[in-house]
Amino acid sequence: MNARWAIVAGALLGAGLAWWLSREPADVVQARQRRAEQAAAATARDAIPSLYRWRDASGVLHVSDQPPKGRKYERIDARAPSGIEVHGDRD
């Protein structure tokens, strides 16, 4: 009878030790979670349809669905915003 309890206790102790040695440190888990959240946010931002607003060499304003190469541009969310927005700093 005592041998059975010793075997059960040894198995439980071994399982607990195996779990303890195989777990990952909290900082590794947190770093992995932070990277996953950043990747998800970047993917979600890229999934939103965008328009690109830019000016050519003559100063003409263009809005297109592809960003210009070699020019500064502003990325605009293609979805209509809710409410009214007033920007005094835009052209």
SEDREN-586199 format. One record per atom (N, C-alpha, C, O): residue number from 0; residue in one letter; atom name; x, y, z. Coordinates in steps of 0.1 Angstrom, whole numbers, plus 5000, padded with zeros to 4 digits. Example, Ala and Ser with C-alpha at 12.3 -4.5 7.8 and 13.67 -1.06 7.14 Angstrom:
+------+------+------+------+------+------+
! resi ! resn ! name !    x !    y !    z !
+------+------+------+------+------+------+
!    0 !    a !    N ! 5132 ! 4943 ! 5078 !
!    0 !    a !   CA ! 5123 ! 4955 ! 5078 !
!    0 !    a !    C ! 5132 ! 4967 ! 5078 !
!    0 !    a !    O ! 5142 ! 4967 ! 5085 !
!    1 !    s !    N ! 5128 ! 4978 ! 5071 !
!    1 !    s !   CA ! 5137 ! 4989 ! 5071 !
!    1 !    s !    C ! 5129 ! 5000 ! 5079 !
!    1 !    s !    O ! 5134 ! 5011 ! 5080 !
+------+------+------+------+------+------+
***
This chain:
+------+------+------+------+------+------+
! resi ! resn ! name !    x !    y !    z !
+------+------+------+------+------+------+
!    0 !    m !    N ! 5008 ! 4988 ! 5000 !
!    0 !    m !   CA ! 5000 ! 5000 ! 5000 !
!    0 !    m !    C ! 5009 ! 5013 ! 5000 !
!    0 !    m !    O ! 5006 ! 5022 ! 4993 !
!    1 !    n !    N ! 5019 ! 5013 ! 5008 !
!    1 !    n !   CA ! 5028 ! 5025 ! 5009 !
!    1 !    n !    C ! 5036 ! 5026 ! 4996 !
!    1 !    n !    O ! 5039 ! 5038 ! 4992 !
!    2 !    a !    N ! 5039 ! 5015 ! 4989 !
!    2 !    a !   CA ! 5046 ! 5016 ! 4976 !
!    2 !    a !    C ! 5037 ! 5023 ! 4966 !
!    2 !    a !    O ! 5043 ! 5031 ! 4958 !
!    3 !    r !    N ! 5024 ! 5020 ! 4966 !
!    3 !    r !   CA ! 5015 ! 5027 ! 4956 !
!    3 !    r !    C ! 5015 ! 5042 ! 4958 !
!    3 !    r !    O ! 5016 ! 5050 ! 4949 !
!    4 !    w !    N ! 5014 ! 5046 ! 4971 !
!    4 !    w !   CA ! 5014 ! 5061 ! 4974 !
!    4 !    w !    C ! 5028 ! 5067 ! 4970 !
!    4 !    w !    O ! 5028 ! 5078 ! 4965 !
!    5 !    a !    N ! 5038 ! 5060 ! 4972 !
!    5 !    a !   CA ! 5052 ! 5065 ! 4968 !
!    5 !    a !    C ! 5053 ! 5067 ! 4953 !
!    5 !    a !    O ! 5058 ! 5076 ! 4948 !
!    6 !    i !    N ! 5047 ! 5057 ! 4945 !
!    6 !    i !   CA ! 5047 ! 5057 ! 4931 !
!    6 !    i !    C ! 5038 ! 5069 ! 4926 !
!    6 !    i !    O ! 5043 ! 5077 ! 4917 !
!    7 !    v !    N ! 5026 ! 5071 ! 4932 !
!    7 !    v !   CA ! 5017 ! 5082 ! 4928 !
!    7 !    v !    C ! 5024 ! 5095 ! 4931 !
!    7 !    v !    O ! 5024 ! 5104 ! 4923 !
!    8 !    a !    N ! 5030 ! 5096 ! 4943 !
!    8 !    a !   CA ! 5036 ! 5109 ! 4947 !
!    8 !    a !    C ! 5048 ! 5112 ! 4938 !
!    8 !    a !    O ! 5050 ! 5123 ! 4934 !
!    9 !    g !    N ! 5056 ! 5102 ! 4935 !
!    9 !    g !   CA ! 5067 ! 5104 ! 4926 !
!    9 !    g !    C ! 5063 ! 5108 ! 4912 !
!    9 !    g !    O ! 5069 ! 5117 ! 4906 !
!   10 !    a !    N ! 5052 ! 5102 ! 4907 !
!   10 !    a !   CA ! 5047 ! 5106 ! 4894 !
!   10 !    a !    C ! 5042 ! 5120 ! 4894 !
!   10 !    a !    O ! 5045 ! 5128 ! 4884 !
!   11 !    l !    N ! 5035 ! 5124 ! 4904 !
!   11 !    l !   CA ! 5030 ! 5138 ! 4905 !
!   11 !    l !    C ! 5041 ! 5147 ! 4906 !
!   11 !    l !    O ! 5041 ! 5158 ! 4900 !
!   12 !    l !    N ! 5051 ! 5144 ! 4914 !
!   12 !    l !   CA ! 5063 ! 5152 ! 4916 !
!   12 !    l !    C ! 5070 ! 5154 ! 4903 !
!   12 !    l !    O ! 5075 ! 5165 ! 4900 !
!   13 !    g !    N ! 5072 ! 5143 ! 4896 !
!   13 !    g !   CA ! 5079 ! 5143 ! 4883 !
!   13 !    g !    C ! 5071 ! 5151 ! 4873 !
!   13 !    g !    O ! 5077 ! 5159 ! 4865 !
!   14 !    a !    N ! 5058 ! 5150 ! 4872 !
!   14 !    a !   CA ! 5050 ! 5158 ! 4863 !
!   14 !    a !    C ! 5051 ! 5173 ! 4867 !
!   14 !    a !    O ! 5052 ! 5181 ! 4858 !
!   15 !    g !    N ! 5050 ! 5176 ! 4879 !
!   15 !    g !   CA ! 5052 ! 5190 ! 4884 !
!   15 !    g !    C ! 5065 ! 5196 ! 4880 !
!   15 !    g !    O ! 5066 ! 5207 ! 4875 !
!   16 !    l !    N ! 5076 ! 5188 ! 4882 !
!   16 !    l !   CA ! 5089 ! 5192 ! 4879 !
!   16 !    l !    C ! 5091 ! 5194 ! 4863 !
!   16 !    l !    O ! 5097 ! 5204 ! 4859 !
!   17 !    a !    N ! 5085 ! 5185 ! 4856 !
!   17 !    a !   CA ! 5086 ! 5186 ! 4841 !
!   17 !    a !    C ! 5079 ! 5199 ! 4836 !
!   17 !    a !    O ! 5084 ! 5206 ! 4828 !
!   18 !    w !    N ! 5067 ! 5202 ! 4842 !
!   18 !    w !   CA ! 5060 ! 5214 ! 4839 !
!   18 !    w !    C ! 5068 ! 5226 ! 4842 !
!   18 !    w !    O ! 5069 ! 5235 ! 4834 !
!   19 !    w !    N ! 5073 ! 5226 ! 4854 !
!   19 !    w !   CA ! 5081 ! 5238 ! 4859 !
!   19 !    w !    C ! 5093 ! 5241 ! 4850 !
!   19 !    w !    O ! 5096 ! 5252 ! 4847 !
!   20 !    l !    N ! 5100 ! 5230 ! 4846 !
!   20 !    l !   CA ! 5112 ! 5232 ! 4837 !
!   20 !    l !    C ! 5109 ! 5236 ! 4823 !
!   20 !    l !    O ! 5117 ! 5241 ! 4816 !
!   21 !    s !    N ! 5097 ! 5232 ! 4818 !
!   21 !    s !   CA ! 5093 ! 5234 ! 4804 !
!   21 !    s !    C ! 5086 ! 5247 ! 4802 !
!   21 !    s !    O ! 5084 ! 5251 ! 4790 !
!   22 !    r !    N ! 5082 ! 5254 ! 4812 !
!   22 !    r !   CA ! 5074 ! 5267 ! 4810 !
!   22 !    r !    C ! 5084 ! 5278 ! 4806 !
!   22 !    r !    O ! 5096 ! 5277 ! 4809 !
!   23 !    e !    N ! 5078 ! 5288 ! 4800 !
!   23 !    e !   CA ! 5086 ! 5299 ! 4795 !
!   23 !    e !    C ! 5086 ! 5311 ! 4805 !
!   23 !    e !    O ! 5076 ! 5312 ! 4812 !
!   24 !    p !    N ! 5097 ! 5318 ! 4807 !
!   24 !    p !   CA ! 5097 ! 5329 ! 4816 !
!   24 !    p !    C ! 5086 ! 5340 ! 4812 !
!   24 !    p !    O ! 5083 ! 5341 ! 4800 !
!   25 !    a !    N ! 5081 ! 5347 ! 4822 !
!   25 !    a !   CA ! 5071 ! 5357 ! 4819 !
!   25 !    a !    C ! 5075 ! 5368 ! 4810 !
!   25 !    a !    O ! 5067 ! 5373 ! 4801 !
!   26 !    d !    N ! 5088 ! 5372 ! 4810 !
!   26 !    d !   CA ! 5092 ! 5383 ! 4801 !
!   26 !    d !    C ! 5092 ! 5378 ! 4787 !
!   26 !    d !    O ! 5090 ! 5386 ! 4778 !
!   27 !    v !    N ! 5095 ! 5365 ! 4784 !
!   27 !    v !   CA ! 5095 ! 5360 ! 4771 !
!   27 !    v !    C ! 5081 ! 5360 ! 4766 !
!   27 !    v !    O ! 5078 ! 5363 ! 4754 !
!   28 !    v !    N ! 5071 ! 5355 ! 4774 !
!   28 !    v !   CA ! 5057 ! 5355 ! 4770 !
!   28 !    v !    C ! 5052 ! 5369 ! 4767 !
!   28 !    v !    O ! 5045 ! 5371 ! 4758 !
!   29 !    q !    N ! 5055 ! 5379 ! 4776 !
!   29 !    q !   CA ! 5051 ! 5392 ! 4774 !
!   29 !    q !    C ! 5057 ! 5398 ! 4761 !
!   29 !    q !    O ! 5050 ! 5405 ! 4754 !
!   30 !    a !    N ! 5069 ! 5396 ! 4758 !
!   30 !    a !   CA ! 5076 ! 5401 ! 4746 !
!   30 !    a !    C ! 5069 ! 5395 ! 4734 !
!   30 !    a !    O ! 5066 ! 5402 ! 4724 !
!   31 !    r !    N ! 5066 ! 5382 ! 4734 !
!   31 !    r !   CA ! 5059 ! 5375 ! 4723 !
!   31 !    r !    C ! 5045 ! 5381 ! 4721 !
!   31 !    r !    O ! 5041 ! 5383 ! 4709 !
!   32 !    q !    N ! 5038 ! 5383 ! 4732 !
!   32 !    q !   CA ! 5025 ! 5389 ! 4731 !
!   32 !    q !    C ! 5025 ! 5403 ! 4725 !
!   32 !    q !    O ! 5017 ! 5407 ! 4717 !
!   33 !    r !    N ! 5035 ! 5411 ! 4729 !
!   33 !    r !   CA ! 5036 ! 5425 ! 4724 !
!   33 !    r !    C ! 5039 ! 5425 ! 4709 !
!   33 !    r !    O ! 5033 ! 5433 ! 4702 !
!   34 !    r !    N ! 5048 ! 5416 ! 4705 !
!   34 !    r !   CA ! 5051 ! 5415 ! 4690 !
!   34 !    r !    C ! 5039 ! 5410 ! 4682 !
!   34 !    r !    O ! 5036 ! 5415 ! 4671 !
!   35 !    a !    N ! 5031 ! 5401 ! 4688 !
!   35 !    a !   CA ! 5019 ! 5397 ! 4681 !
!   35 !    a !    C ! 5008 ! 5408 ! 4680 !
!   35 !    a !    O ! 5002 ! 5409 ! 4670 !
!   36 !    e !    N ! 5007 ! 5416 ! 4691 !
!   36 !    e !   CA ! 4998 ! 5427 ! 4690 !
!   36 !    e !    C ! 5002 ! 5438 ! 4680 !
!   36 !    e !    O ! 4994 ! 5443 ! 4673 !
!   37 !    q !    N ! 5015 ! 5440 ! 4679 !
!   37 !    q !   CA ! 5020 ! 5450 ! 4670 !
!   37 !    q !    C ! 5018 ! 5445 ! 4655 !
!   37 !    q !    O ! 5014 ! 5453 ! 4647 !
!   38 !    a !    N ! 5020 ! 5432 ! 4653 !
!   38 !    a !   CA ! 5018 ! 5427 ! 4640 !
!   38 !    a !    C ! 5003 ! 5427 ! 4636 !
!   38 !    a !    O ! 5000 ! 5430 ! 4625 !
!   39 !    a !    N ! 4994 ! 5424 ! 4646 !
!   39 !    a !   CA ! 4980 ! 5425 ! 4643 !
!   39 !    a !    C ! 4976 ! 5439 ! 4640 !
!   39 !    a !    O ! 4967 ! 5441 ! 4631 !
!   40 !    a !    N ! 4981 ! 5449 ! 4647 !
!   40 !    a !   CA ! 4977 ! 5463 ! 4645 !
!   40 !    a !    C ! 4982 ! 5467 ! 4631 !
!   40 !    a !    O ! 4975 ! 5474 ! 4624 !
!   41 !    a !    N ! 4994 ! 5463 ! 4627 !
!   41 !    a !   CA ! 4999 ! 5467 ! 4614 !
!   41 !    a !    C ! 4991 ! 5460 ! 4603 !
!   41 !    a !    O ! 4988 ! 5467 ! 4593 !
!   42 !    t !    N ! 4987 ! 5448 ! 4605 !
!   42 !    t !   CA ! 4979 ! 5441 ! 4595 !
!   42 !    t !    C ! 4965 ! 5448 ! 4594 !
!   42 !    t !    O ! 4960 ! 5449 ! 4583 !
!   43 !    a !    N ! 4960 ! 5451 ! 4605 !
!   43 !    a !   CA ! 4946 ! 5458 ! 4605 !
!   43 !    a !    C ! 4947 ! 5471 ! 4598 !
!   43 !    a !    O ! 4938 ! 5475 ! 4591 !
!   44 !    r !    N ! 4958 ! 5479 ! 4601 !
!   44 !    r !   CA ! 4960 ! 5492 ! 4595 !
!   44 !    r !    C ! 4961 ! 5491 ! 4580 !
!   44 !    r !    O ! 4956 ! 5499 ! 4572 !
!   45 !    d !    N ! 4968 ! 5480 ! 4575 !
!   45 !    d !   CA ! 4970 ! 5478 ! 4561 !
!   45 !    d !    C ! 4958 ! 5473 ! 4554 !
!   45 !    d !    O ! 4956 ! 5474 ! 4542 !
!   46 !    a !    N ! 4949 ! 5467 ! 4562 !
!   46 !    a !   CA ! 4937 ! 5461 ! 4556 !
!   46 !    a !    C ! 4926 ! 5472 ! 4553 !
!   46 !    a !    O ! 4917 ! 5470 ! 4545 !
!   47 !    i !    N ! 4928 ! 5484 ! 4559 !
!   47 !    i !   CA ! 4918 ! 5495 ! 4557 !
!   47 !    i !    C ! 4921 ! 5501 ! 4544 !
!   47 !    i !    O ! 4933 ! 5504 ! 4541 !
!   48 !    p !    N ! 4911 ! 5503 ! 4535 !
!   48 !    p !   CA ! 4914 ! 5509 ! 4522 !
!   48 !    p !    C ! 4919 ! 5523 ! 4524 !
!   48 !    p !    O ! 4913 ! 5531 ! 4532 !
!   49 !    s !    N ! 4929 ! 5527 ! 4517 !
!   49 !    s !   CA ! 4935 ! 5540 ! 4518 !
!   49 !    s !    C ! 4936 ! 5547 ! 4505 !
!   49 !    s !    O ! 4937 ! 5541 ! 4494 !
!   50 !    l !    N ! 4936 ! 5560 ! 4506 !
!   50 !    l !   CA ! 4939 ! 5569 ! 4494 !
!   50 !    l !    C ! 4951 ! 5577 ! 4498 !
!   50 !    l !    O ! 4955 ! 5578 ! 4510 !
!   51 !    y !    N ! 4958 ! 5582 ! 4488 !
!   51 !    y !   CA ! 4970 ! 5589 ! 4490 !
!   51 !    y !    C ! 4969 ! 5603 ! 4483 !
!   51 !    y !    O ! 4965 ! 5604 ! 4472 !
!   52 !    r !    N ! 4972 ! 5613 ! 4491 !
!   52 !    r !   CA ! 4971 ! 5627 ! 4487 !
!   52 !    r !    C ! 4985 ! 5633 ! 4486 !
!   52 !    r !    O ! 4993 ! 5632 ! 4495 !
!   53 !    w !    N ! 4988 ! 5639 ! 4474 !
!   53 !    w !   CA ! 5001 ! 5644 ! 4471 !
!   53 !    w !    C ! 5001 ! 5655 ! 4460 !
!   53 !    w !    O ! 4991 ! 5656 ! 4453 !
!   54 !    r !    N ! 5011 ! 5662 ! 4460 !
!   54 !    r !   CA ! 5013 ! 5673 ! 4449 !
!   54 !    r !    C ! 5024 ! 5669 ! 4440 !
!   54 !    r !    O ! 5034 ! 5664 ! 4444 !
!   55 !    d !    N ! 5022 ! 5672 ! 4427 !
!   55 !    d !   CA ! 5032 ! 5669 ! 4417 !
!   55 !    d !    C ! 5042 ! 5681 ! 4417 !
!   55 !    d !    O ! 5041 ! 5691 ! 4425 !
!   56 !    a !    N ! 5051 ! 5681 ! 4407 !
!   56 !    a !   CA ! 5061 ! 5691 ! 4406 !
!   56 !    a !    C ! 5055 ! 5705 ! 4403 !
!   56 !    a !    O ! 5061 ! 5715 ! 4406 !
!   57 !    s !    N ! 5044 ! 5705 ! 4397 !
!   57 !    s !   CA ! 5037 ! 5718 ! 4393 !
!   57 !    s !    C ! 5028 ! 5723 ! 4405 !
!   57 !    s !    O ! 5022 ! 5734 ! 4403 !
!   58 !    g !    N ! 5027 ! 5715 ! 4415 !
!   58 !    g !   CA ! 5019 ! 5719 ! 4427 !
!   58 !    g !    C ! 5004 ! 5715 ! 4426 !
!   58 !    g !    O ! 4996 ! 5719 ! 4434 !
!   59 !    v !    N ! 5001 ! 5707 ! 4416 !
!   59 !    v !   CA ! 4987 ! 5702 ! 4414 !
!   59 !    v !    C ! 4985 ! 5691 ! 4424 !
!   59 !    v !    O ! 4993 ! 5682 ! 4426 !
!   60 !    l !    N ! 4973 ! 5692 ! 4431 !
!   60 !    l !   CA ! 4970 ! 5682 ! 4441 !
!   60 !    l !    C ! 4964 ! 5670 ! 4435 !
!   60 !    l !    O ! 4956 ! 5671 ! 4426 !
!   61 !    h !    N ! 4969 ! 5658 ! 4439 !
!   61 !    h !   CA ! 4964 ! 5645 ! 4433 !
!   61 !    h !    C ! 4959 ! 5636 ! 4445 !
!   61 !    h !    O ! 4965 ! 5637 ! 4456 !
!   62 !    v !    N ! 4949 ! 5629 ! 4442 !
!   62 !    v !   CA ! 4945 ! 5618 ! 4452 !
!   62 !    v !    C ! 4944 ! 5605 ! 4444 !
!   62 !    v !    O ! 4937 ! 5605 ! 4434 !
!   63 !    s !    N ! 4951 ! 5595 ! 4448 !
!   63 !    s !   CA ! 4951 ! 5582 ! 4441 !
!   63 !    s !    C ! 4950 ! 5571 ! 4451 !
!   63 !    s !    O ! 4952 ! 5573 ! 4463 !
!   64 !    d !    N ! 4948 ! 5559 ! 4445 !
!   64 !    d !   CA ! 4948 ! 5547 ! 4454 !
!   64 !    d !    C ! 4962 ! 5541 ! 4455 !
!   64 !    d !    O ! 4963 ! 5531 ! 4463 !
!   65 !    q !    N ! 4972 ! 5546 ! 4448 !
!   65 !    q !   CA ! 4986 ! 5541 ! 4449 !
!   65 !    q !    C ! 4995 ! 5553 ! 4453 !
!   65 !    q !    O ! 4993 ! 5564 ! 4448 !
!   66 !    p !    N ! 5004 ! 5550 ! 4463 !
!   66 !    p !   CA ! 5013 ! 5561 ! 4467 !
!   66 !    p !    C ! 5022 ! 5565 ! 4456 !
!   66 !    p !    O ! 5027 ! 5556 ! 4448 !
!   67 !    p !    N ! 5026 ! 5578 ! 4455 !
!   67 !    p !   CA ! 5036 ! 5581 ! 4444 !
!   67 !    p !    C ! 5050 ! 5577 ! 4448 !
!   67 !    p !    O ! 5053 ! 5576 ! 4460 !
!   68 !    k !    N ! 5058 ! 5575 ! 4438 !
!   68 !    k !   CA ! 5072 ! 5571 ! 4441 !
!   68 !    k !    C ! 5080 ! 5583 ! 4441 !
!   68 !    k !    O ! 5080 ! 5591 ! 4432 !
!   69 !    g !    N ! 5088 ! 5584 ! 4452 !
!   69 !    g !   CA ! 5098 ! 5595 ! 4453 !
!   69 !    g !    C ! 5092 ! 5608 ! 4457 !
!   69 !    g !    O ! 5098 ! 5619 ! 4455 !
!   70 !    r !    N ! 5080 ! 5609 ! 4462 !
!   70 !    r !   CA ! 5073 ! 5621 ! 4466 !
!   70 !    r !    C ! 5067 ! 5619 ! 4480 !
!   70 !    r !    O ! 5064 ! 5608 ! 4485 !
!   71 !    k !    N ! 5066 ! 5630 ! 4487 !
!   71 !    k !   CA ! 5059 ! 5630 ! 4500 !
!   71 !    k !    C ! 5044 ! 5629 ! 4498 !
!   71 !    k !    O ! 5039 ! 5635 ! 4488 !
!   72 !    y !    N ! 5038 ! 5621 ! 4506 !
!   72 !    y !   CA ! 5023 ! 5620 ! 4504 !
!   72 !    y !    C ! 5017 ! 5618 ! 4518 !
!   72 !    y !    O ! 5023 ! 5615 ! 4528 !
!   73 !    e !    N ! 5004 ! 5620 ! 4518 !
!   73 !    e !   CA ! 4996 ! 5618 ! 4531 !
!   73 !    e !    C ! 4986 ! 5607 ! 4528 !
!   73 !    e !    O ! 4979 ! 5606 ! 4518 !
!   74 !    r !    N ! 4986 ! 5597 ! 4538 !
!   74 !    r !   CA ! 4977 ! 5586 ! 4537 !
!   74 !    r !    C ! 4964 ! 5590 ! 4543 !
!   74 !    r !    O ! 4963 ! 5595 ! 4554 !
!   75 !    i !    N ! 4953 ! 5587 ! 4535 !
!   75 !    i !   CA ! 4940 ! 5591 ! 4539 !
!   75 !    i !    C ! 4931 ! 5579 ! 4540 !
!   75 !    i !    O ! 4932 ! 5570 ! 4532 !
!   76 !    d !    N ! 4924 ! 5577 ! 4551 !
!   76 !    d !   CA ! 4915 ! 5566 ! 4553 !
!   76 !    d !    C ! 4904 ! 5568 ! 4543 !
!   76 !    d !    O ! 4897 ! 5578 ! 4542 !
!   77 !    a !    N ! 4901 ! 5557 ! 4535 !
!   77 !    a !   CA ! 4891 ! 5558 ! 4524 !
!   77 !    a !    C ! 4877 ! 5557 ! 4530 !
!   77 !    a !    O ! 4867 ! 5561 ! 4523 !
!   78 !    r !    N ! 4875 ! 5553 ! 4542 !
!   78 !    r !   CA ! 4862 ! 5553 ! 4548 !
!   78 !    r !    C ! 4858 ! 5567 ! 4552 !
!   78 !    r !    O ! 4866 ! 5575 ! 4556 !
!   79 !    a !    N ! 4845 ! 5569 ! 4551 !
!   79 !    a !   CA ! 4840 ! 5583 ! 4555 !
!   79 !    a !    C ! 4841 ! 5584 ! 4570 !
!   79 !    a !    O ! 4836 ! 5575 ! 4577 !
!   80 !    p !    N ! 4846 ! 5594 ! 4576 !
!   80 !    p !   CA ! 4847 ! 5596 ! 4590 !
!   80 !    p !    C ! 4833 ! 5599 ! 4596 !
!   80 !    p !    O ! 4824 ! 5605 ! 4589 !
!   81 !    s !    N ! 4830 ! 5595 ! 4608 !
!   81 !    s !   CA ! 4817 ! 5599 ! 4614 !
!   81 !    s !    C ! 4819 ! 5612 ! 4620 !
!   81 !    s !    O ! 4829 ! 5615 ! 4627 !
!   82 !    g !    N ! 4809 ! 5621 ! 4618 !
!   82 !    g !   CA ! 4809 ! 5634 ! 4624 !
!   82 !    g !    C ! 4816 ! 5644 ! 4614 !
!   82 !    g !    O ! 4819 ! 5641 ! 4602 !
!   83 !    i !    N ! 4818 ! 5656 ! 4619 !
!   83 !    i !   CA ! 4824 ! 5667 ! 4611 !
!   83 !    i !    C ! 4838 ! 5669 ! 4616 !
!   83 !    i !    O ! 4841 ! 5670 ! 4628 !
!   84 !    e !    N ! 4848 ! 5670 ! 4606 !
!   84 !    e !   CA ! 4861 ! 5674 ! 4610 !
!   84 !    e !    C ! 4865 ! 5687 ! 4603 !
!   84 !    e !    O ! 4862 ! 5689 ! 4591 !
!   85 !    v !    N ! 4872 ! 5696 ! 4611 !
!   85 !    v !   CA ! 4876 ! 5708 ! 4605 !
!   85 !    v !    C ! 4891 ! 5709 ! 4607 !
!   85 !    v !    O ! 4896 ! 5708 ! 4618 !
!   86 !    h !    N ! 4898 ! 5711 ! 4596 !
!   86 !    h !   CA ! 4913 ! 5712 ! 4597 !
!   86 !    h !    C ! 4917 ! 5725 ! 4590 !
!   86 !    h !    O ! 4915 ! 5726 ! 4578 !
!   87 !    g !    N ! 4922 ! 5734 ! 4597 !
!   87 !    g !   CA ! 4927 ! 5747 ! 4591 !
!   87 !    g !    C ! 4940 ! 5746 ! 4585 !
!   87 !    g !    O ! 4944 ! 5755 ! 4578 !
!   88 !    d !    N ! 4948 ! 5735 ! 4588 !
!   88 !    d !   CA ! 4961 ! 5734 ! 4583 !
!   88 !    d !    C ! 4962 ! 5727 ! 4570 !
!   88 !    d !    O ! 4974 ! 5725 ! 4565 !
!   89 !    r !    N ! 4952 ! 5723 ! 4564 !
!   89 !    r !   CA ! 4952 ! 5715 ! 4551 !
!   89 !    r !    C ! 4950 ! 5725 ! 4539 !
!   89 !    r !    O ! 4944 ! 5736 ! 4541 !
!   90 !    d !    N ! 4956 ! 5721 ! 4528 !
!   90 !    d !   CA ! 4954 ! 5729 ! 4516 !
!   90 !    d !    C ! 4941 ! 5726 ! 4509 !
!   90 !    d !    O ! 4938 ! 5732 ! 4499 !
+------+------+------+------+------+------+
***
